[in-house]
């Protein structure tokens, strides 16, 4: 009985020292690598979401309605990714982003604070940002494969597909036809 009490006290002390460490069969290095990669993706997704909404809010021109709706749909897709990414980080034993400042430190998506951006330039910039995001998702997928984190890799595969779809739509929406428009 005394041995069990000592064990319980040791467990209690350990939980107090690390209250957010989710139990996982992944090794500490795997948790660090996967959570780190996913936190970078999460920061990029938040930054790309805000940039997409910025362009959605400031869209103008003859294709306003189509572009406005397209960017709103794409922003919704990006926002829908955030909670599953953050929850996956917690499931593998990591901690996730805590503030706008944390996002700013990790995000690799460049801001665009210009007073005015041409509609086709908006689409081109978002297309390149989504294309870059797809590449970074592939990099994190490789990390997940290395550590045999099948669940994270599976989610990432879907996010790559969604990101490629956004890239494709932005490309097609910005093409200039033979008739000049």
Wavefront OBJ file of the C-alpha trace (Angstrom):
o trace
v 0.000 0.000 0.000
v 2.833 2.425 0.844
v 4.414 1.812 -2.567
v 1.173 2.737 -4.333
v 0.899 5.951 -2.279
v 4.464 6.941 -3.246
v 3.673 6.224 -6.890
v 0.499 8.343 -6.728
v 2.411 11.201 -5.089
v 5.084 10.999 -7.798
v 2.392 11.035 -10.505
v 0.690 14.020 -8.875
v 3.995 15.908 -8.662
v 4.766 15.124 -12.315
v 1.304 16.310 -13.457
v 1.668 19.566 -11.545
v 5.033 20.234 -13.179
v 3.753 19.508 -16.699
v -0.029 20.027 -16.619
v -0.465 20.345 -20.416
v 1.543 17.337 -21.540
v -0.966 15.040 -23.210
v -0.099 11.350 -22.872
v 1.096 9.907 -26.188
v 3.123 6.968 -27.397
v 5.202 9.357 -29.507
v 8.734 10.029 -28.285
v 9.606 13.483 -26.940
v 11.532 14.344 -30.105
v 8.586 13.346 -32.275
v 6.228 15.520 -30.249
v 8.651 18.435 -30.533
v 9.141 18.031 -34.285
v 5.501 17.436 -35.172
v 4.120 20.150 -32.877
v 6.760 22.579 -34.135
v 5.902 21.879 -37.756
v 2.174 22.069 -37.164
v 2.497 25.309 -35.180
v 4.311 26.845 -38.157
v 1.489 25.679 -40.421
v -1.092 27.030 -37.984
v 0.601 30.446 -37.933
v 0.724 30.464 -41.742
v -2.945 29.496 -41.994
v -3.994 32.292 -39.611
v -1.861 34.811 -41.548
v -3.220 33.605 -44.895
v -6.774 33.699 -43.528
v -6.396 37.341 -42.513
v -4.712 38.271 -45.788
v -7.499 36.557 -47.741
v -10.133 38.410 -45.707
v -8.236 41.685 -46.223
v -8.366 41.212 -49.991
v -12.008 40.065 -49.761
v -12.927 43.262 -47.890
v -10.957 45.520 -50.251
v -11.847 43.911 -53.583
v -13.068 46.235 -56.341
v -13.565 46.280 -60.078
v -15.752 44.657 -62.721
v -15.352 41.123 -61.267
v -16.004 42.299 -57.716
v -18.829 39.889 -56.906
v -17.084 36.772 -58.218
v -13.750 37.580 -56.574
v -15.382 38.770 -53.356
v -17.314 35.498 -53.020
v -14.310 33.375 -54.020
v -12.098 34.954 -51.375
v -14.808 34.660 -48.731
v -15.146 30.945 -49.494
v -11.378 30.471 -49.372
v -11.094 32.370 -46.077
v -13.762 30.093 -44.599
v -11.766 27.035 -45.716
v -8.619 28.397 -44.088
v -10.368 29.265 -40.846
v -11.912 25.776 -40.746
v -8.372 24.311 -40.720
v -7.250 26.172 -37.591
v -9.019 24.233 -34.866
v -8.167 20.760 -36.226
v -4.503 21.783 -36.559
v -4.374 23.159 -33.008
v -6.184 20.137 -31.582
v -3.821 17.780 -33.406
v -0.868 19.593 -31.822
v -2.409 19.014 -28.392
v -3.191 15.359 -29.169
v 0.458 14.626 -29.934
v 1.529 16.190 -26.631
v 2.484 19.685 -27.789
v 1.228 23.134 -26.947
v -0.076 25.504 -29.541
v -0.084 29.167 -30.461
v -1.091 31.524 -27.685
v -1.311 34.998 -29.215
v -1.206 37.223 -32.284
v 2.439 37.909 -31.416
v 3.175 34.179 -31.442
v 1.557 33.909 -34.874
v 3.618 36.865 -36.119
v 6.850 35.230 -34.933
v 6.134 31.938 -36.715
v 4.184 32.926 -39.843
v 5.972 32.860 -43.178
v 3.123 34.489 -45.130
v 3.998 38.101 -45.944
v 1.542 40.817 -44.969
v 0.120 43.196 -47.540
v -0.855 46.460 -45.888
v -1.061 48.461 -49.124
v -3.880 50.981 -49.353
v -4.842 49.612 -52.761
v -3.986 46.384 -54.570
v -5.179 45.580 -58.080
v -7.649 42.657 -58.071
v -5.471 40.445 -60.303
v -2.466 41.198 -58.085
v -4.514 40.093 -55.074
v -5.350 36.795 -56.745
v -1.738 36.259 -57.850
v -0.378 36.971 -54.376
v -2.855 34.618 -52.712
v -2.142 31.973 -55.363
v 1.579 32.083 -54.553
v 0.897 32.072 -50.795
v -1.316 28.990 -51.140
v 1.262 27.293 -53.362
v 3.927 27.937 -50.714
v 1.606 26.647 -47.994
v 1.144 23.389 -49.938
v 4.931 22.973 -50.003
v 5.215 23.572 -46.264
v 2.396 21.099 -45.628
v 4.373 18.501 -47.590
v 7.446 19.208 -45.457
v 5.479 18.653 -42.237
v 3.925 15.528 -43.774
v 7.470 14.172 -44.213
v 8.163 14.868 -40.513
v 4.976 13.019 -39.565
v 5.944 10.079 -41.781
v 9.396 9.982 -40.187
v 7.813 9.654 -36.731
v 5.001 7.320 -37.893
v 2.296 9.884 -36.995
v -0.275 8.516 -39.411
v -3.176 10.594 -38.070
v -1.414 13.942 -38.577
v -0.182 12.842 -42.010
v -3.728 11.889 -43.002
v -5.110 15.288 -41.994
v -2.270 17.037 -43.812
v -3.073 15.124 -47.005
v -6.576 16.603 -46.974
v -5.219 20.096 -46.259
v -2.794 19.773 -49.175
v -5.700 18.886 -51.462
v -7.745 21.864 -50.214
v -4.745 24.175 -50.614
v -4.086 22.945 -54.145
v -7.753 23.556 -54.965
v -7.491 27.155 -53.717
v -4.328 27.619 -55.792
v -6.055 26.245 -58.873
v -9.151 28.441 -58.454
v -7.011 31.555 -57.939
v -4.994 30.685 -61.049
v -8.070 30.117 -63.210
v -9.878 33.210 -61.896
v -6.902 35.405 -62.809
v -6.374 34.154 -66.368
v -6.914 36.680 -69.108
v -8.853 35.285 -72.035
v -8.092 35.792 -75.735
v -10.647 38.579 -75.851
v -8.644 40.597 -73.314
v -10.760 39.986 -70.247
l 1 2 3 4 5 6 7 8 9 10 11 12 13 14 15 16 17 18 19 20 21 22 23 24 25 26 27 28 29 30 31 32 33 34 35 36 37 38 39 40 41 42 43 44 45 46 47 48 49 50 51 52 53 54 55 56 57 58 59 60 61 62 63 64 65 66 67 68 69 70 71 72 73 74 75 76 77 78 79 80 81 82 83 84 85 86 87 88 89 90 91 92 93 94 95 96 97 98 99 100 101 102 103 104 105 106 107 108 109 110 111 112 113 114 115 116 117 118 119 120 121 122 123 124 125 126 127 128 129 130 131 132 133 134 135 136 137 138 139 140 141 142 143 144 145 146 147 148 149 150 151 152 153 154 155 156 157 158 159 160 161 162 163 164 165 166 167 168 169 170 171 172 173 174 175 176 177 178 179 180 181
